[in-house]
Amino acid sequence: MKNNIKHLKTFLILWSTQSLSQLGSAMTGFALTLWLYEKTGSALQTALLAVCSYAPYVVMSIFAGALSDRWDKKKVMLVCDTLAACCSVTVLALLKADLLRPVHMYLLNAVTGLMNTVQQPAGDVAMTMITPKEYYQKTSGLRSFSASLVTILNPVFATALYAFGGMDIVIYVDLTTFAIAFLALLFGVKLSAPEKVDESEKDSFLETVRAGLVCLRENELVLILILFLAGVNFVASAFDAVLPALILPRENGGEAVLGMVTSCAGIAMLIGSLIVTALPAPKNRIRVIYLTMLFSLGTENFLLAFTRIPALWCAGQIIGWILVPVMSANLDVIVRTTIPLDMQGRVYSCRNTLQFFTIPIGLFLGGLMVDQVCEPVMAAVSAQSMPARLFGTGKGSGAAMMMFILGILGIVICLGFGRVLRKYRYTEP
């Protein structure tokens, strides 16, 4: 145990402080969602917050990796963290002046999303640089563990702080966690400087971007897995857009229940992270990846669609998320052991564009379908009709119908890609 800590000291410093900062940022994001839904009552307008965060991420990720591979990883992370913190300060200033409007939130979320776009590939490569190869699966489990804690704690803390002191106190906590992470990275983490390359031998920027795409195309298994996860992310992001519209307007719902249900996803991921950290390497990582997603998407959406009891909503979240860390760890091992280290920044960025471009689309369509299609349909049916018996009545029943549609779509995606992935083989190096 002591030997493990010694080998992973730098990783533990970076991982723990960055995770704390992520918690602060997530709390601000959740509180802003509550604030905006209170103001508008619209699933689409609330979902646009996340859309604006992901849009620059999707558009610019393919270029961010090339920049990451050419720039100093530590400096990239420090600058991006600082600019993202400036966005939180701007939100606070607008709140204090009573000038905060949805359009401001959309613009600031877009800037924050752009900073995350540039920072993430730098952070991913930094984690690889400071982690011994034999610890890849364990550290991936730890990163899933911290992501789970963030998912568990941010809605609970955000809801409590929001009720106690409003948006102001949530943002103050966010800025405090940023300061801790910034100082830890600045003084406590040492990364090797990028090698000096003769300008005459250095590839052009566009050639660097193209190299990442070529590397992905040459590693067909990784590319297919990324496209599979793009389909999964479409369903999952639409689910995220629909969930507040399902819970907030119901008589047995509301802000506290939404926070509780959201936290259950984190609890499930926490349990799953502990499981994957202790598990030995599976015989077939590819099979684990698509079967875990089939189980998750084929259960959670239906359980939330057909029930009106908070305890069952929580159970659905746990069932749907408990195997996500298992999938993520196996995918992470395949990518890290298949792609050369000097190409990982570019490949991770190409992966981000291909794997996550469906997220803003899913968020937008999920909110749009609830507001413009499913809720009007459910409002027009009689209380004795089959749809009303399945999905309930009143505001929120349309969101339940949308959950059912997403469950069907998730099963189709998993079964379709499962047939394609069966022909591939992965050998542990």
Buried (B, 14 or more C-beta within 10 A) or exposed (E): EEEEEEBBEBBBBBBBBBBBBBBBBBBBBBBBBBBBBEEEBBBBBBBBBBBBBBBBBBBBBBBBBBBBBBBBBBEBBBBBBEBBBEBBEBBBEBBEEEEBEBEBBBBBBBBBBBBBBBBBBBBBBBBBBBBEEEBBBBBBBBBBBBBBBBBBBBBBBBBBBBEEEEBBBBBBBBBEBBEBBBEBBEEEBEBEEEEEEEEEEEBEEEEBBBBBBBBBEEBEBBBBBBBBBBBBBBBBBBBBBBBBBBBBBBEEBBBBBBBBBBBBBBBBBBBBBBBBBEBEEBEEBBBBBBBBBBBBBBBBBBBBBBBBEBEEBBBBBBBBBBBBBBBBBBBBBBBBBBBEEEBBBBBBBBBBBBBBBBBBBBBBBBBBBBBEBBBEBBEEBEEEEEBBEEBBBBBBBBBBBBBBBBBBBBBEBBEEBBEEBEEEEBEEE
